[in-house]
Amino acid sequence: MINIPVSECTFKFEALPEDMQPDFDESINAIIRRQLDAGNPYAWFVARVTCHWKSFAYSAYLGGCSYTDEEDFMQCEYYTDMVNEAHEGLTNSINETYAILKAVDNA
């Protein structure tokens, strides 16, 4: 098994547009809409955290996010969970690819 140290990876956070409409009480929905209208992309978004190692990448996603700004999101527990998920996904993907290539080479 190939173990990729987190310290050798880089992580990128992106706030992507959320297609799903917020489904809170009307006062919260109105606040989110006002923030979006004011140009705040963090008011309602899909978070994507991508783990990069060499030429490999793996992304973790979380929809229905509403935060003040990027820093607010990156300080929350969800961001840490997504970093861990992206790193684990990258490691698993590389190991699966390695196993396939090894099997092809031995065939």
Backbone bond lengths (Angstrom), bond angles and torsions (degrees), N, CA, C in turn:
res aa  C-N    CA-C-N  psi(-1)  N-CA   C-N-CA  omega(-1)  CA-C   N-CA-C  phi
1 M - - - 1.453 - - 1.529 109.40 -
2 I 1.318 114.91 135.64 1.459 120.84 178.18 1.518 108.45 -89.65
3 N 1.313 116.79 124.14 1.463 121.94 176.70 1.522 108.80 -105.43
4 I 1.297 116.16 124.26 1.459 121.41 -179.03 1.525 108.12 -107.09
5 P 1.333 117.72 113.62 1.457 119.46 179.99 1.533 111.46 -64.19
6 V 1.306 116.37 138.31 1.466 121.36 177.53 1.524 110.10 -55.87
7 S 1.327 116.18 -34.63 1.468 120.34 -177.98 1.527 113.11 -64.46
8 E 1.334 117.78 -18.89 1.463 121.53 178.27 1.530 112.34 -92.06
9 C 1.312 116.93 -2.44 1.457 122.02 -177.53 1.526 110.36 -101.88
10 T 1.317 114.70 155.97 1.456 120.57 168.98 1.527 107.19 -116.67
11 F 1.319 115.37 150.02 1.456 121.25 -177.43 1.516 109.04 -124.79
12 K 1.314 114.96 138.90 1.462 120.71 178.93 1.521 108.72 -125.81
13 F 1.333 115.88 129.02 1.460 121.95 175.92 1.523 109.28 -102.34
14 E 1.325 115.72 136.65 1.464 120.99 175.33 1.521 109.45 -136.65
15 A 1.333 115.80 140.50 1.461 122.44 173.30 1.523 107.26 -100.30
16 L 1.329 116.60 111.70 1.461 122.46 -178.75 1.526 109.41 -100.71
17 P 1.319 117.54 152.56 1.467 119.66 177.82 1.531 111.33 -59.55
18 E 1.317 116.05 139.86 1.466 122.48 178.98 1.526 108.71 -99.66
19 D 1.336 117.00 122.88 1.469 121.39 178.92 1.525 112.28 -78.47
20 M 1.311 116.37 -31.97 1.460 121.01 -179.83 1.535 109.21 -68.80
21 Q 1.305 116.19 138.23 1.466 120.26 178.28 1.528 109.59 -80.64
22 P 1.347 117.09 144.81 1.468 118.86 176.91 1.528 109.69 -62.23
23 D 1.315 116.09 142.82 1.462 121.23 -177.28 1.526 109.73 -128.32
24 F 1.322 115.07 61.16 1.462 121.59 176.83 1.523 107.12 -110.63
25 D 1.319 117.53 -171.24 1.466 117.17 174.39 1.530 108.55 -68.44
26 E 1.302 116.47 160.02 1.458 121.33 -170.40 1.520 112.97 -58.61
27 S 1.327 118.99 -32.79 1.477 120.06 -179.42 1.531 111.16 -67.22
28 I 1.322 117.52 -38.69 1.470 121.51 177.85 1.521 109.77 -70.09
29 N 1.336 116.98 -44.13 1.463 120.70 177.77 1.530 110.70 -57.78
30 A 1.327 117.09 -40.16 1.471 121.30 -179.84 1.530 110.83 -65.28
31 I 1.325 117.05 -39.45 1.474 120.67 178.01 1.524 109.88 -63.36
32 I 1.329 116.30 -44.81 1.471 120.73 179.44 1.528 110.09 -61.41
33 R 1.329 116.77 -46.24 1.474 120.10 179.35 1.530 111.59 -60.78
34 R 1.333 117.56 -42.78 1.475 120.72 178.30 1.521 111.27 -62.01
35 Q 1.319 116.67 -42.24 1.465 120.73 179.43 1.538 110.82 -64.84
36 L 1.321 116.64 -42.09 1.466 120.00 177.36 1.529 110.50 -63.72
37 D 1.330 116.62 -44.12 1.464 120.88 178.67 1.523 111.67 -61.77
38 A 1.325 116.46 -29.67 1.471 121.50 179.18 1.532 111.77 -81.60
39 G 1.342 116.84 -1.44 1.461 120.20 176.94 1.520 115.45 94.16
40 N 1.332 117.92 14.26 1.461 120.86 179.16 1.533 109.62 -89.11
41 P 1.339 118.46 102.18 1.468 120.44 -178.20 1.535 113.19 -69.73
42 Y 1.320 116.85 -13.50 1.468 120.48 -178.83 1.522 112.66 -88.63
43 A 1.329 116.57 -2.22 1.460 119.94 178.89 1.528 111.36 -67.85
44 W 1.357 116.79 -33.03 1.466 121.26 -179.65 1.524 107.64 -159.74
45 F 1.338 117.41 110.12 1.463 120.03 -172.41 1.519 112.11 -155.06
46 V 1.324 114.61 169.15 1.463 122.99 169.16 1.522 106.00 -102.55
47 A 1.315 116.40 124.42 1.468 120.77 177.88 1.529 108.92 -85.35
48 R 1.333 114.87 134.75 1.468 120.57 172.95 1.516 107.50 -126.27
49 V 1.321 115.96 124.77 1.460 122.18 174.76 1.528 106.45 -117.58
50 T 1.326 115.48 121.81 1.458 120.93 -177.96 1.518 109.82 -112.90
51 C 1.323 115.09 130.25 1.461 122.51 175.75 1.526 107.36 -97.69
52 H 1.336 116.18 126.40 1.468 122.08 179.45 1.531 109.29 -114.89
53 W 1.325 115.18 135.95 1.470 121.88 172.76 1.516 107.06 -146.41
54 K 1.306 115.05 119.04 1.470 121.77 -175.32 1.526 108.16 52.57
55 S 1.324 119.33 -124.43 1.469 120.02 -179.50 1.531 112.28 -96.60
56 F 1.317 117.75 11.46 1.461 122.28 -177.84 1.520 110.73 -101.96
57 A 1.330 115.61 150.81 1.460 120.69 177.22 1.523 109.42 -150.30
58 Y 1.323 115.17 150.01 1.460 121.52 176.72 1.513 107.38 -147.40
59 S 1.337 116.65 135.36 1.458 120.86 -176.94 1.523 111.74 -115.00
60 A 1.326 114.53 144.06 1.460 123.24 171.47 1.525 107.16 -112.54
61 Y 1.338 116.99 144.32 1.461 122.30 -175.96 1.526 110.67 -125.98
62 L 1.327 115.48 149.10 1.458 122.15 173.67 1.517 107.85 -146.44
63 G 1.319 116.34 117.94 1.456 120.84 -178.61 1.523 111.72 -94.84
64 G 1.331 114.64 170.83 1.460 120.84 176.71 1.513 114.10 69.26
65 C 1.333 116.91 35.02 1.461 121.47 -178.33 1.531 110.54 -92.34
66 S 1.311 116.19 141.50 1.469 121.38 176.32 1.524 108.14 -143.04
67 Y 1.337 115.35 111.20 1.460 121.70 -177.05 1.522 109.65 -137.76
68 T 1.302 115.86 168.24 1.461 121.54 179.95 1.520 111.35 -69.34
69 D 1.347 115.66 -45.43 1.462 121.43 -177.10 1.524 108.77 -163.09
70 E 1.325 116.15 -176.87 1.466 120.90 -178.21 1.523 111.56 -61.08
71 E 1.300 116.93 -44.55 1.468 121.01 -178.92 1.526 111.06 -60.27
72 D 1.320 116.27 -41.29 1.464 121.27 178.84 1.526 109.97 -57.60
73 F 1.339 117.27 -46.66 1.460 120.43 179.38 1.527 111.26 -66.24
74 M 1.326 117.25 -44.22 1.460 120.19 -174.92 1.526 112.89 -68.67
75 Q 1.324 117.35 -13.78 1.460 120.53 176.55 1.522 112.43 -92.81
76 C 1.333 116.84 -4.54 1.459 118.94 -176.92 1.528 111.13 -88.46
77 E 1.303 114.70 164.87 1.467 122.29 -179.49 1.526 111.99 -63.77
78 Y 1.324 116.99 -32.57 1.465 120.05 -179.59 1.525 111.58 -61.48
79 Y 1.325 117.44 -39.61 1.461 119.89 179.56 1.530 110.63 -60.71
80 T 1.320 116.54 -46.83 1.467 121.03 178.50 1.525 110.68 -59.84
81 D 1.325 116.51 -42.93 1.466 120.12 178.02 1.524 110.91 -61.74
82 M 1.338 116.40 -39.95 1.465 120.11 -179.13 1.524 111.97 -69.25
83 V 1.320 117.60 -36.63 1.467 120.96 175.20 1.531 108.96 -60.32
84 N 1.327 116.25 -46.57 1.464 120.31 179.47 1.529 111.55 -63.86
85 E 1.332 116.74 -41.50 1.465 121.01 179.29 1.531 111.08 -64.40
86 A 1.331 116.77 -43.68 1.469 120.36 179.79 1.528 110.90 -64.78
87 H 1.329 117.36 -41.17 1.465 120.75 178.89 1.530 110.75 -65.01
88 E 1.323 116.27 -44.74 1.461 120.14 179.11 1.530 110.66 -64.13
89 G 1.328 116.87 -41.46 1.461 120.65 178.62 1.519 111.89 -63.19
90 L 1.330 116.33 -41.72 1.466 120.85 178.11 1.526 110.25 -62.35
91 T 1.303 116.74 -47.42 1.464 121.46 -179.47 1.533 110.61 -60.79
92 N 1.338 116.58 -45.46 1.467 120.11 179.51 1.520 111.51 -63.90
93 S 1.322 116.71 -42.26 1.464 121.04 -179.66 1.532 111.27 -62.56
94 I 1.324 116.42 -42.89 1.465 120.27 179.00 1.528 110.31 -65.44
95 N 1.319 116.59 -41.70 1.466 119.56 179.49 1.520 112.14 -66.99
96 E 1.328 117.95 -37.02 1.461 120.89 176.37 1.528 110.34 -65.74
97 T 1.316 116.74 -42.55 1.463 120.99 178.32 1.525 110.45 -62.93
98 Y 1.320 116.79 -43.09 1.463 121.46 178.64 1.527 110.79 -59.83
99 A 1.342 116.47 -44.21 1.468 120.25 -179.24 1.527 110.82 -63.93
100 I 1.324 116.92 -40.25 1.478 120.21 178.32 1.509 110.96 -64.32
101 L 1.316 116.77 -46.55 1.460 120.19 -179.19 1.532 111.81 -65.41
102 K 1.318 116.14 -37.26 1.471 120.23 177.44 1.528 110.54 -64.11
103 A 1.340 115.95 -40.89 1.463 120.00 179.34 1.522 111.32 -66.38
104 V 1.308 117.17 -38.67 1.478 121.58 177.95 1.523 109.61 -65.74
105 D 1.317 116.34 -41.63 1.458 120.74 -179.21 1.532 111.36 -65.20
106 N 1.334 116.98 -32.90 1.463 121.42 -178.88 1.524 112.47 -85.25
107 A 1.305 117.28 -7.67 1.492 120.33 -176.40 1.515 111.14 -77.37
